[in-house]
Amino acid sequence: MKTERAKEILLNLLKIPSPSGSEDRIALHIMEFLHKLDYDVHIESDGEIIDLVVNPDAELFYEVHMDTIPMRAEPFVRGNIVYGT
């Protein structure tokens, strides 16, 4: 993936509010992005926690958080670094 495209993707993710317990918007955004890349993606939820499951039969497993703290300012790029405050 090219650096500029990676920065664009990260900036778009940072602009989506996703405080703990309200990760539905970012989960849907990520799911749509991965669907466009032909990944097998679905959401599982117990009503409190949202899990985004990608290719459940894959040999590689990642676990990440989608929740964020509230932003104090718009995310920005300086050089090749993306900042979110």
C-alpha positions in Angstrom: 0.0 0.0 0.0 1.3 3.4 -0.9 2.1 5.9 1.9 -0.4 8.5 0.7 -3.2 6.0 0.6 -2.4 4.7 4.1 -2.5 8.2 5.4 -5.8 8.9 3.7 -7.3 5.7 5.2 -6.0 6.5 8.7 -7.3 10.1 8.5 -10.8 8.8 7.5 -10.8 6.4 10.5 -9.7 9.1 12.9 -12.6 11.3 11.8 -15.2 8.7 12.9 -16.2 9.2 16.6 -16.0 5.8 18.3 -16.0 6.2 22.1 -16.2 3.0 24.1 -19.6 1.4 23.7 -20.3 3.2 20.4 -18.0 1.6 17.9 -20.8 0.7 15.5 -20.0 3.5 12.9 -16.3 2.7 12.7 -17.0 -1.0 12.6 -19.4 -0.5 9.6 -16.9 1.7 7.9 -14.1 -0.9 8.2 -16.4 -3.7 7.2 -17.4 -1.8 4.0 -13.7 -1.0 3.2 -12.8 -4.7 3.6 -15.8 -5.9 1.6 -14.5 -3.8 -1.3 -11.2 -5.7 -1.1 -13.2 -9.0 -1.3 -12.7 -10.0 2.3 -15.2 -12.2 4.1 -16.3 -9.9 6.9 -19.2 -9.9 9.4 -20.1 -8.2 12.6 -20.9 -10.1 15.8 -22.4 -8.3 18.8 -23.7 -9.2 22.2 -25.5 -5.8 22.4 -22.5 -4.3 24.3 -19.4 -5.3 22.5 -19.0 -5.2 18.7 -16.6 -7.7 17.1 -15.6 -7.3 13.5 -14.7 -10.8 12.2 -12.6 -11.0 9.0 -11.9 -14.4 7.3 -12.6 -16.5 10.4 -10.8 -19.5 8.8 -7.5 -17.7 8.3 -4.4 -18.8 10.0 -3.4 -15.3 11.0 -5.3 -13.6 13.8 -5.3 -9.9 14.9 -7.1 -8.4 17.8 -7.5 -4.6 17.9 -9.6 -2.0 19.6 -11.9 0.2 17.5 -12.8 2.6 20.4 -11.1 6.0 20.7 -10.9 8.9 23.1 -12.8 12.1 22.0 -10.7 14.2 19.6 -9.8 17.7 20.7 -8.9 18.8 17.2 -9.2 17.6 13.6 -6.5 15.0 12.7 -3.7 16.3 10.5 -0.6 15.3 8.7 2.9 16.7 9.1 5.4 15.1 6.9 4.7 11.4 6.9 3.2 11.4 10.3 -0.6 11.5 11.0 -1.6 13.2 14.3 -4.8 12.8 16.1 -5.3 14.8 19.3 
